[in-house]
Amino acid sequence: MLKINPQFVRAVNDASSLEDLYPMLQNAIELEHATIPPYLTALFSFKPNTSSEIRTVIHSIVIEEMMHMTIAANILNALGGSPDISNPNFVPEYPTHLPMGIGGSLIVGIEKYSLDLMKNVFMEIEEPENPIPFKSTNEIEEPATYKTIGDFYKAVQDKINEIAPDVLPGNPAKQVTSSFFSPDLLYPILTKKNAIDAINIIIEQGEGSSVSPLGTDNELAHYYKFEELYKGQQLVPDKDAPNGYSFTGPIIPFDASNVLPLFPNTKANMLPLGSEERRLLEAFNQTYSNLLYGLHITFNGKPDNLPNTIGLMFDLRLACQRLAEMPFPGKYGYTIGPSYEFVLPNAPFN
């Protein structure tokens, strides 16, 4: 499982003011964002009109990660802080460790969909502290040197409960909501209780609870969704199984020939300067950076801009699919992957 350097949990525990929590919530925003490009790339790597069941699952997880990022930004705004999104330091340089001093050997890159990617990267990103054993496992227990993402969020939750006033001091006009998300899941963070409840949504959608694979929305948590993809079979209620569920549902078919051979961790400077391939990848990076800028101003006082940023997601998908079908110059058998490199935005929103 992902383990966060304990210094971040200690920093939360040592906080004596709401201002002390600002950098911690900024870290949470960065962490939620950092998972989105790898997940998107796995989603975009499928040939059009193939593997719809797998793509539907990954798409649902991407949407929820975007919601978690929005919730973290809403909480930071509610405490009186300001999210900082549109800058080069916000964007990970893949392949990389994820933000907040992730421990262990996990390196997250930008690569095509595969069963190994599900098992060794995506499931590890989302793994709870104590995953419910719906299967036998011989994994070696690691020393408890690090804290988990859930520990970090619970520490933030406890500290807000300890030091925040019942009505939070941030400007309510900065709270972001959207008809794209259920109001039971994304809502204005105005009170201490709102913040605590919203953090529960992030934790349970990612990890599930200690007794159920379901999150607060009664859908499987991300970890178990990825486990379904890895096992190729749905996790369904089973009254005869020890924990009430088993991988005995419908088969989730996977045909590796439906995945485009994206070159992993592509960078723009790998492509010939002045080439059509380089121009298209740079255009992809421009759209991605414009998306970050759109989110930045959305979370900093212009919440009505959210539909514009969601629209850029569709542009990003089209650009990635076009790249993914282009042969990579000089790398036989590969096509061009996205690189998610930050450039100055060129399409400010009004």
SULBEL-V691845 format. One line per field, one symbol per residue. burial: 1 if it has 9 or more other C-alpha atoms within 8 Angstrom, else 0. A space follows every 50 residues. Layout:
burial->???
This chain:
burial->11111101101110100101110111111111111111111111111000 10011011101101111111111111111111101100011001111111 01100111111110001110111101110001010000000000011111 11111110111011000101110111110010101101111101110111 11111111100011110001111111111101111100000001111010 01000001111111111100110000111111111111111111111111 01101100100110111011101111110000011111111100100000
